[in-house]
């Protein structure tokens, strides 16, 4: 059985509400910079669209007729106005949107990188667990109160201007998402969608409903065989 790491769980008012045991497989992994770098590069490459596109001579307009006869004009011979040496002609060796920038990483590598980053952030005191994070309706003022309350837990969480907080929910909550939408330094996601790039982009990570969230994270960082065993036991 894996070791457990006891941490505090805070209420929306910033006061300690309880404690939770963190699985060592998720928050006790060693830091692996090379693996994390590999996964980050792959994820950023997979998000790259390759939108730059130039037209070659087969795509530009015009050029169906030979500009002038082959001989007798005193001018250089040409066969088409779509030639790259003509103004308005095709582009030679320009960027094309057919290029595929995607890189492949296996599931176990992504899982290990996720555990490595989460463990590093936990060691650095940048992970905060909240017992609950819900709003009856979208309200920026309520979201601001939550951030101000968490300031007593981690100083600077409410005052950091850029990339301050990544809030991870166990399920989609439109009221919470809309409440934090006006904060340019806060991003709301779901635990199942947490990734290495987002974790490294934002300074602090706030995890709501840790009991359910940790179960999802344990399943995500487990090996393929372990996930099958978890499924069989449930």
C-alpha positions as CSV (number, residue, x, y, z in Angstrom):
1,X,0.0,0.0,0.0
2,X,1.3,3.5,-1.0
3,X,2.2,6.0,1.7
4,X,-0.1,8.9,2.5
5,X,0.7,12.5,2.9
6,X,-1.5,14.4,5.3
7,X,-2.5,18.0,4.2
8,X,-5.1,20.5,5.3
9,X,-8.3,21.1,3.5
10,X,-9.7,24.7,3.6
11,X,-13.2,26.1,3.4
12,X,-14.3,29.0,1.2
13,X,-13.6,31.4,4.1
14,X,-9.9,30.4,4.2
15,X,-10.2,28.5,7.5
16,X,-9.0,24.9,7.9
17,X,-12.0,22.5,7.6
18,X,-10.3,19.1,7.7
19,X,-7.4,17.1,6.5
20,X,-6.9,14.7,3.6
21,X,-4.4,12.0,2.8
22,X,-2.6,12.4,-0.5
23,X,-1.5,9.3,-2.4
24,X,2.3,9.1,-2.8
25,X,1.9,7.9,-6.3
26,X,0.4,11.3,-7.3
27,X,2.1,13.8,-4.9
28,X,5.2,11.9,-3.8
29,X,6.9,11.3,-7.2
30,X,10.4,12.5,-7.9
31,X,11.1,15.5,-10.2
32,X,12.0,14.4,-13.7
33,X,12.9,17.5,-15.7
34,X,13.7,15.6,-18.9
35,X,10.4,13.8,-19.0
36,X,8.4,16.9,-18.2
37,X,10.2,18.8,-21.0
38,X,9.5,16.1,-23.4
39,X,5.7,16.1,-22.6
40,X,5.5,19.9,-22.6
41,X,7.2,20.1,-26.1
42,X,4.8,17.4,-27.4
43,X,1.7,19.1,-26.0
44,X,2.7,22.5,-27.4
45,X,3.5,21.0,-30.7
46,X,0.2,19.2,-30.9
47,X,-1.6,22.5,-30.2
48,X,0.3,24.2,-33.1
49,X,-2.1,24.8,-36.0
50,X,0.4,25.5,-38.8
51,X,-1.9,28.2,-40.3
52,X,0.7,30.0,-42.4
53,X,0.0,29.0,-46.0
54,X,1.3,30.4,-49.3
55,X,0.0,29.5,-52.8
56,X,2.2,27.7,-55.2
57,X,1.9,28.2,-59.0
58,X,-0.9,25.7,-59.3
59,X,-3.1,27.7,-56.9
60,X,-2.7,31.3,-58.0
61,X,-5.1,33.0,-60.3
62,X,-4.5,33.4,-64.1
63,X,-1.8,32.1,-66.4
64,X,-3.9,29.9,-68.6
65,X,-2.5,31.6,-71.8
66,X,1.1,31.9,-72.8
67,X,2.1,35.6,-72.2
68,X,3.6,36.0,-75.7
69,X,4.9,33.8,-78.5
70,X,8.1,31.8,-78.0
71,X,10.3,33.6,-80.5
72,X,10.5,36.9,-82.4
73,X,9.6,39.4,-79.7
74,X,13.0,40.1,-78.4
75,X,11.8,39.3,-74.9
76,X,12.7,36.3,-72.7
77,X,10.5,33.3,-73.2
78,X,7.7,32.6,-70.7
79,X,5.0,29.9,-70.5
80,X,2.8,31.2,-67.7
81,X,2.1,34.3,-65.6
82,X,1.8,32.0,-62.6
83,X,5.6,31.4,-62.6
84,X,7.2,32.4,-59.3
85,X,9.4,35.0,-61.0
86,X,6.3,37.0,-62.0
87,X,4.5,39.5,-59.8
88,X,1.3,37.7,-58.6
89,X,2.8,34.3,-59.4
90,X,3.2,31.3,-57.1
91,X,5.5,31.2,-54.1
92,X,8.5,28.9,-54.1
93,X,9.3,27.0,-50.8
94,X,6.8,29.1,-48.8
95,X,5.1,27.8,-45.6
96,X,2.3,25.3,-46.3
97,X,-0.5,24.3,-43.9
98,X,0.0,20.7,-44.8
99,X,2.9,20.5,-42.3
100,X,2.2,18.3,-39.3
101,X,3.9,19.5,-36.1
102,X,2.4,16.9,-33.8
103,X,4.6,14.7,-31.6
104,X,3.6,11.4,-30.0
105,X,4.1,10.6,-26.3
106,X,2.8,7.4,-24.7
107,X,0.2,7.5,-21.9
108,X,2.6,6.3,-19.2
109,X,5.1,9.2,-20.0
110,X,2.3,11.7,-19.7
111,X,1.1,10.2,-16.5
112,X,4.5,10.2,-14.9
113,X,5.1,13.8,-16.0
114,X,1.8,14.9,-14.5
115,X,2.7,13.2,-11.2
116,X,6.2,14.8,-11.3
117,X,4.8,18.3,-11.7
118,X,2.0,17.8,-9.1
119,X,4.6,16.5,-6.6
120,X,7.0,19.4,-7.3
121,X,4.2,21.9,-6.8
122,X,3.1,20.2,-3.6
123,X,6.6,20.2,-2.2
124,X,6.8,23.9,-3.0
125,X,3.6,24.6,-1.2
126,X,1.7,25.6,-4.3
127,X,-1.3,23.2,-4.1
128,X,-4.3,24.1,-2.0
129,X,-7.2,21.9,-1.3
130,X,-10.7,23.3,-0.7
131,X,-13.6,21.3,0.8
132,X,-16.1,22.8,-1.7
133,X,-16.2,25.6,-4.3
134,X,-19.7,26.3,-5.5
135,X,-21.8,29.5,-6.2
136,X,-25.6,29.7,-6.4
137,X,-25.2,32.0,-9.4
138,X,-22.3,33.5,-11.4
139,X,-20.9,36.4,-9.3
140,X,-17.5,37.9,-9.6
141,X,-17.7,39.5,-6.2
142,X,-18.1,36.0,-4.6
143,X,-15.1,34.7,-6.5
144,X,-13.1,37.7,-5.3
145,X,-14.0,36.8,-1.7
146,X,-12.7,33.3,-2.2
147,X,-9.4,34.5,-3.5
148,X,-9.1,37.0,-0.7
149,X,-9.8,34.3,1.9
150,X,-7.2,32.1,0.3
151,X,-4.7,34.9,0.7
152,X,-4.4,33.9,4.4
153,X,-3.4,30.4,3.3
154,X,-0.9,31.4,0.6
155,X,0.2,35.0,0.5
156,X,0.2,36.5,-3.0
157,X,-2.5,34.2,-4.4
158,X,-4.9,37.1,-4.8
159,X,-2.4,39.8,-5.7
160,X,-0.3,38.0,-8.3
161,X,-1.1,39.7,-11.6
162,X,-0.4,37.1,-14.2
163,X,-1.0,33.3,-14.2
164,X,-1.9,33.2,-10.6
165,X,-4.3,30.3,-10.0
166,X,-5.4,27.1,-11.7
167,X,-8.7,26.0,-10.2
168,X,-9.5,22.3,-10.7
169,X,-13.1,21.1,-10.3
170,X,-14.3,17.5,-10.2
171,X,-17.2,18.3,-12.6
172,X,-18.2,21.2,-14.9
173,X,-19.7,24.1,-12.9
174,X,-20.9,27.0,-15.1
175,X,-21.5,29.3,-12.2
176,X,-17.9,28.9,-10.9
177,X,-16.4,29.3,-14.4
178,X,-18.4,32.5,-15.1
179,X,-17.6,33.9,-11.7
180,X,-13.8,33.6,-12.3
181,X,-14.0,34.6,-16.0
182,X,-13.3,38.3,-15.3
183,X,-10.0,37.4,-13.6
184,X,-7.3,37.4,-16.3
185,X,-4.9,35.6,-13.9
186,X,-7.3,32.7,-13.0
187,X,-8.2,29.6,-15.2
188,X,-10.9,27.1,-14.3
189,X,-10.5,23.5,-15.5
190,X,-11.6,20.0,-14.5
191,X,-9.4,17.5,-12.7
192,X,-9.7,15.0,-15.6
193,X,-8.4,17.7,-18.0
194,X,-5.4,18.9,-15.9
195,X,-2.2,18.9,-17.9
196,X,1.5,19.6,-17.5
197,X,1.5,22.9,-19.5
198,X,-1.4,24.4,-17.4
199,X,0.2,23.3,-14.2
200,X,3.5,24.9,-15.1
201,X,1.8,28.0,-16.4
202,X,-0.1,28.9,-13.2
203,X,1.7,29.5,-9.9
204,X,-0.9,28.0,-7.6
205,X,-3.3,25.1,-8.0
206,X,-6.6,25.0,-6.1
207,X,-8.3,21.6,-6.0
208,X,-11.9,21.4,-5.0
209,X,-13.5,18.3,-3.4
210,X,-10.2,16.6,-2.8
211,X,-11.8,13.1,-2.0
212,X,-13.2,12.9,-5.5
213,X,-10.4,14.8,-7.2
214,X,-7.7,12.5,-5.7
215,X,-9.5,9.4,-7.0
216,X,-9.5,10.8,-10.5
217,X,-5.8,11.8,-10.2
218,X,-4.8,8.4,-8.9
219,X,-6.5,6.7,-11.9
220,X,-4.8,9.2,-14.3
221,X,-1.3,8.5,-13.1
222,X,-1.7,4.8,-12.6
223,X,-0.2,2.4,-15.2
224,X,-2.5,0.6,-17.7
225,X,-2.5,-2.5,-15.6
226,X,-3.3,-0.6,-12.4
227,X,-6.2,1.2,-14.1
228,X,-7.6,-2.2,-15.2
229,X,-7.4,-3.4,-11.6
230,X,-9.1,-0.3,-10.3
231,X,-11.9,-0.8,-12.8
232,X,-12.3,-4.4,-11.8
233,X,-12.6,-3.5,-8.1
234,X,-15.3,-0.9,-8.7
